Amino acid sequence: MNQVGGARLDSSRRKDLERAALTQAVDDARLNADALARAAGAKLGPVQSLSTTGTMPVPMYAQKAMSVAAAPMADAAEQSYQSSEMKFTATVSAQFELLAP
């Protein structure tokens, strides 16, 4: 029995791109926490805990493909491979110590 699955996009720079997404997520978490601390009249202290749910590349065409999945294809040309961009995202959860001003 032969089986053929769908094409899977990947990047030779996957690890570097995942780390860059994680770095940006941590930077954003720190900026958000600092804004909250200042609004509360406190200062942001050191990180107490840090975790991530991971990163996952998402082909940018995937959302469009899902929205039209039920619609029939007009012809075989539309079923051929189409190049796309990949978007790497990361989510982090960070807890910081709050310091008195």
Z-matrix of the N, CA and C atoms (Angstrom, degrees):
N
C 1 1.439
C 2 1.521 1 108.80
N 3 1.299 2 117.05 1 130.41
C 4 1.459 3 122.66 2 177.36
C 5 1.513 4 109.91 3 -102.30
N 6 1.326 5 115.72 4 141.37
C 7 1.457 6 120.53 5 176.04
C 8 1.516 7 108.54 6 -133.98
N 9 1.305 8 114.67 7 140.58
C 10 1.452 9 120.79 8 177.11
C 11 1.513 10 107.45 9 -127.32
N 12 1.326 11 116.41 10 127.98
C 13 1.458 12 120.52 11 178.35
C 14 1.515 13 110.26 12 -100.90
N 15 1.311 14 115.07 13 173.30
C 16 1.459 15 120.65 14 178.27
C 17 1.517 16 111.27 15 -69.08
N 18 1.297 17 115.74 16 157.73
C 19 1.462 18 121.07 17 178.05
C 20 1.524 19 109.84 18 -67.98
N 21 1.324 20 116.14 19 143.65
C 22 1.457 21 120.76 20 178.96
C 23 1.517 22 107.60 21 -121.53
N 24 1.323 23 116.07 22 120.12
C 25 1.455 24 120.40 23 178.11
C 26 1.519 25 109.60 24 -78.55
N 27 1.317 26 115.85 25 144.25
C 28 1.453 27 120.89 26 175.90
C 29 1.519 28 107.61 27 -149.19
N 30 1.307 29 115.97 28 170.79
C 31 1.456 30 121.03 29 -179.11
C 32 1.520 31 109.54 30 -129.28
N 33 1.308 32 116.49 31 140.97
C 34 1.465 33 120.80 32 175.57
C 35 1.525 34 110.05 33 -70.06
N 36 1.322 35 117.04 34 -14.31
C 37 1.467 36 122.42 35 178.98
C 38 1.527 37 111.60 36 -104.33
N 39 1.318 38 117.48 37 21.51
C 40 1.471 39 122.21 38 -174.92
C 41 1.529 40 112.29 39 -50.08
N 42 1.330 41 118.41 40 -53.97
C 43 1.475 42 121.20 41 -176.17
C 44 1.527 43 111.11 42 -60.49
N 45 1.319 44 117.61 43 -43.77
C 46 1.464 45 120.56 44 179.19
C 47 1.527 46 110.77 45 -63.05
N 48 1.321 47 117.21 46 -42.39
C 49 1.461 48 121.40 47 -179.38
C 50 1.526 49 111.46 48 -69.18
N 51 1.329 50 117.22 49 -36.86
C 52 1.466 51 120.55 50 176.20
C 53 1.520 52 110.59 51 -64.30
N 54 1.335 53 117.21 52 -43.60
C 55 1.466 54 120.90 53 179.20
C 56 1.524 55 111.29 54 -65.72
N 57 1.306 56 117.18 55 -37.40
C 58 1.466 57 120.10 56 177.35
C 59 1.530 58 110.20 57 -64.36
N 60 1.335 59 117.47 58 -41.22
C 61 1.469 60 120.94 59 177.80
C 62 1.522 61 110.49 60 -63.87
N 63 1.331 62 117.63 61 -41.31
C 64 1.467 63 121.08 62 177.69
C 65 1.525 64 111.49 63 -63.87
N 66 1.324 65 116.67 64 -42.59
C 67 1.471 66 120.95 65 178.95
C 68 1.519 67 110.45 66 -60.90
N 69 1.324 68 117.10 67 -44.80
C 70 1.470 69 120.35 68 179.09
C 71 1.520 70 111.10 69 -65.28
N 72 1.328 71 117.73 70 -36.96
C 73 1.466 72 120.94 71 179.44
C 74 1.527 73 110.51 72 -66.59
N 75 1.325 74 118.15 73 -40.98
C 76 1.469 75 121.52 74 178.10
C 77 1.529 76 110.13 75 -66.61
N 78 1.318 77 117.34 76 -42.72
C 79 1.470 78 120.60 77 177.44
C 80 1.522 79 110.74 78 -59.36
N 81 1.327 80 116.53 79 -43.16
C 82 1.466 81 121.00 80 179.65
C 83 1.527 82 110.75 81 -65.58
N 84 1.320 83 117.42 82 -40.60
C 85 1.468 84 121.15 83 178.25
C 86 1.528 85 110.20 84 -61.96
N 87 1.323 86 116.64 85 -41.87
C 88 1.470 87 120.59 86 179.63
C 89 1.532 88 110.77 87 -65.02
N 90 1.324 89 117.62 88 -43.42
C 91 1.465 90 120.90 89 178.69
C 92 1.528 91 111.24 90 -63.04
N 93 1.328 92 116.90 91 -42.06
C 94 1.466 93 120.36 92 178.05
C 95 1.522 94 111.29 93 -64.58
N 96 1.332 95 116.58 94 -44.03
C 97 1.463 96 120.42 95 179.34
C 98 1.523 97 111.15 96 -64.71
N 99 1.312 98 117.46 97 -38.42
C 100 1.463 99 120.91 98 178.38
C 101 1.524 100 110.91 99 -64.36
N 102 1.324 101 117.32 100 -41.55
C 103 1.466 102 120.84 101 177.84
C 104 1.531 103 110.57 102 -62.43
N 105 1.328 104 116.80 103 -42.15
C 106 1.464 105 120.59 104 178.22
C 107 1.525 106 111.10 105 -64.79
N 108 1.318 107 116.98 106 -42.73
C 109 1.467 108 120.66 107 -179.95
C 110 1.527 109 110.65 108 -62.27
N 111 1.332 110 117.08 109 -46.11
C 112 1.465 111 120.45 110 178.74
C 113 1.521 112 111.52 111 -62.22
N 114 1.323 113 117.12 112 -39.94
C 115 1.466 114 120.44 113 178.77
C 116 1.526 115 111.12 114 -64.46
N 117 1.322 116 116.87 115 -28.68
C 118 1.465 117 121.41 116 178.96
C 119 1.525 118 111.95 117 -90.09
N 120 1.322 119 117.26 118 2.42
C 121 1.461 120 121.07 119 179.15
C 122 1.519 121 112.95 120 76.47
N 123 1.304 122 117.14 121 25.70
C 124 1.468 123 121.39 122 -179.70
C 125 1.528 124 109.44 123 -122.45
N 126 1.323 125 114.68 124 177.69
C 127 1.457 126 120.53 125 175.60
C 128 1.518 127 108.31 126 -116.21
N 129 1.298 128 114.99 127 150.83
C 130 1.460 129 120.49 128 179.94
C 131 1.520 130 109.74 129 -81.70
N 132 1.322 131 115.36 130 127.49
C 133 1.456 132 121.18 131 177.50
C 134 1.517 133 111.47 132 -96.51
N 135 1.321 134 115.59 133 -163.15
C 136 1.472 135 119.50 134 -178.37
C 137 1.528 136 112.32 135 -71.84
N 138 1.302 137 114.94 136 162.61
C 139 1.463 138 121.80 137 177.28
C 140 1.528 139 108.89 138 -67.16
N 141 1.325 140 115.78 139 131.67
C 142 1.460 141 121.19 140 176.71
C 143 1.526 142 111.30 141 -97.68
N 144 1.321 143 116.68 142 -35.68
C 145 1.466 144 120.91 143 175.63
C 146 1.514 145 109.02 144 -153.13
N 147 1.318 146 114.35 145 153.19
C 148 1.458 147 120.97 146 -177.48
C 149 1.518 148 107.71 147 -150.20
N 150 1.328 149 116.31 148 128.48
C 151 1.463 150 119.83 149 177.75
C 152 1.522 151 109.41 150 -144.61
N 153 1.312 152 114.70 151 164.34
C 154 1.453 153 119.95 152 -179.63
C 155 1.524 154 109.56 153 -138.33
N 156 1.307 155 114.29 154 153.35
C 157 1.459 156 119.60 155 174.93
C 158 1.524 157 110.10 156 -93.76
N 159 1.321 158 116.27 157 -0.15
C 160 1.458 159 120.06 158 178.57
C 161 1.514 160 111.62 159 100.89
N 162 1.290 161 113.41 160 176.38
C 163 1.456 162 120.89 161 178.88
C 164 1.510 163 108.17 162 -122.04
N 165 1.304 164 114.72 163 154.18
C 166 1.456 165 118.58 164 178.49
C 167 1.517 166 109.06 165 -151.48
N 168 1.319 167 116.66 166 124.62
C 169 1.453 168 118.15 167 176.93
C 170 1.525 169 110.20 168 -72.72
N 171 1.306 170 115.27 169 136.28
C 172 1.460 171 120.22 170 178.68
C 173 1.518 172 108.24 171 -121.45
N 174 1.325 173 117.97 172 118.62
C 175 1.460 174 118.88 173 175.17
C 176 1.524 175 109.22 174 -61.58
N 177 1.309 176 117.22 175 133.12
C 178 1.450 177 121.55 176 -175.63
C 179 1.527 178 112.17 177 -65.42
N 180 1.318 179 118.30 178 -22.33
C 181 1.464 180 119.66 179 179.69
C 182 1.519 181 111.57 180 -81.41
N 183 1.335 182 118.65 181 -12.74
C 184 1.466 183 121.56 182 -173.52
C 185 1.521 184 112.70 183 -59.39
N 186 1.328 185 117.56 184 -41.73
C 187 1.458 186 119.85 185 -179.38
C 188 1.523 187 110.73 186 -62.90
N 189 1.305 188 117.02 187 -42.71
C 190 1.464 189 120.32 188 178.99
C 191 1.527 190 109.98 189 -64.25
N 192 1.331 191 115.69 190 -43.00
C 193 1.462 192 119.20 191 -179.09
C 194 1.519 193 111.18 192 -62.25
N 195 1.324 194 117.44 193 -38.39
C 196 1.455 195 120.32 194 179.37
C 197 1.520 196 111.69 195 -66.91
N 198 1.322 197 116.57 196 -35.09
C 199 1.457 198 119.57 197 -177.38
C 200 1.522 199 112.52 198 -73.56
N 201 1.312 200 116.30 199 -22.88
C 202 1.460 201 118.86 200 -179.75
C 203 1.531 202 112.13 201 -112.41
N 204 1.320 203 116.72 202 13.01
C 205 1.470 204 120.38 203 -175.96
C 206 1.517 205 112.28 204 -59.12
N 207 1.311 206 116.97 205 -33.49
C 208 1.460 207 119.56 206 -178.09
C 209 1.533 208 112.05 207 -79.76
N 210 1.302 209 117.20 208 -19.96
C 211 1.465 210 120.51 209 -178.30
C 212 1.526 211 109.57 210 -77.22
N 213 1.310 212 118.53 211 135.01
C 214 1.470 213 121.00 212 179.60
C 215 1.529 214 110.71 213 -70.02
N 216 1.326 215 115.21 214 148.91
C 217 1.455 216 120.73 215 177.90
C 218 1.523 217 109.22 216 -76.99
N 219 1.316 218 116.04 217 142.50
C 220 1.462 219 120.68 218 -177.93
C 221 1.529 220 111.40 219 -71.17
N 222 1.328 221 116.33 220 -41.96
C 223 1.458 222 118.93 221 178.01
C 224 1.528 223 109.68 222 -156.67
N 225 1.311 224 116.85 223 175.76
C 226 1.461 225 121.77 224 -175.98
C 227 1.522 226 112.15 225 -64.20
N 228 1.314 227 118.37 226 -27.27
C 229 1.466 228 121.47 227 179.96
C 230 1.513 229 110.97 228 -61.75
N 231 1.317 230 117.23 229 -34.91
C 232 1.452 231 120.39 230 -179.82
C 233 1.518 232 111.93 231 -71.13
N 234 1.324 233 118.01 232 -16.52
C 235 1.453 234 121.34 233 -179.36
C 236 1.522 235 112.02 234 -90.01
N 237 1.303 236 117.99 235 -2.56
C 238 1.457 237 121.07 236 -178.07
C 239 1.529 238 110.42 237 -75.52
N 240 1.305 239 115.59 238 166.57
C 241 1.459 240 122.63 239 -179.85
C 242 1.521 241 110.87 240 -62.02
N 243 1.321 242 115.44 241 138.60
C 244 1.460 243 121.79 242 174.60
C 245 1.514 244 107.99 243 -127.77
N 246 1.326 245 116.73 244 131.96
C 247 1.456 246 119.62 245 179.79
C 248 1.524 247 109.85 246 -68.58
N 249 1.308 248 115.06 247 160.40
C 250 1.450 249 119.72 248 -175.54
C 251 1.518 250 109.87 249 -157.56
N 252 1.316 251 116.15 250 168.57
C 253 1.451 252 122.37 251 172.63
C 254 1.518 253 108.42 252 -97.12
N 255 1.327 254 115.50 253 158.21
C 256 1.458 255 120.56 254 174.26
C 257 1.523 256 107.94 255 -115.38
N 258 1.300 257 115.59 256 141.48
C 259 1.458 258 120.83 257 179.08
C 260 1.524 259 107.49 258 -117.84
N 261 1.331 260 116.80 259 121.45
C 262 1.453 261 121.79 260 177.73
C 263 1.522 262 108.30 261 -96.75
N 264 1.323 263 116.33 262 128.17
C 265 1.459 264 120.78 263 179.28
C 266 1.520 265 109.34 264 -125.72
N 267 1.333 266 115.59 265 155.86
C 268 1.460 267 120.92 266 177.54
C 269 1.519 268 108.26 267 -145.00
N 270 1.314 269 115.61 268 146.73
C 271 1.454 270 122.00 269 175.89
C 272 1.519 271 108.02 270 -124.41
N 273 1.321 272 116.34 271 131.53
C 274 1.459 273 120.43 272 177.60
C 275 1.517 274 109.70 273 -124.72
N 276 1.299 275 114.38 274 154.21
C 277 1.458 276 122.01 275 173.01
C 278 1.520 277 105.95 276 -120.72
N 279 1.321 278 116.40 277 124.06
C 280 1.460 279 120.93 278 -177.38
C 281 1.518 280 110.36 279 -129.44
N 282 1.319 281 115.96 280 139.31
C 283 1.451 282 121.24 281 173.75
C 284 1.526 283 107.21 282 -119.76
N 285 1.338 284 115.46 283 130.57
C 286 1.449 285 121.95 284 -178.71
C 287 1.520 286 109.75 285 -117.02
N 288 1.291 287 116.19 286 153.40
C 289 1.465 288 121.04 287 173.35
C 290 1.525 289 108.04 288 -77.90
N 291 1.330 290 116.31 289 138.88
C 292 1.462 291 120.44 290 173.53
C 293 1.519 292 108.70 291 -96.74
N 294 1.319 293 116.11 292 131.61
C 295 1.461 294 121.97 293 -179.66
C 296 1.525 295 109.92 294 -110.62
N 297 1.309 296 115.24 295 147.57
C 298 1.456 297 119.57 296 175.62
C 299 1.525 298 108.67 297 -66.67
N 300 1.330 299 116.69 298 147.16
C 301 1.483 300 119.40 299 -178.21
C 302 1.526 301 112.90 300 -65.21
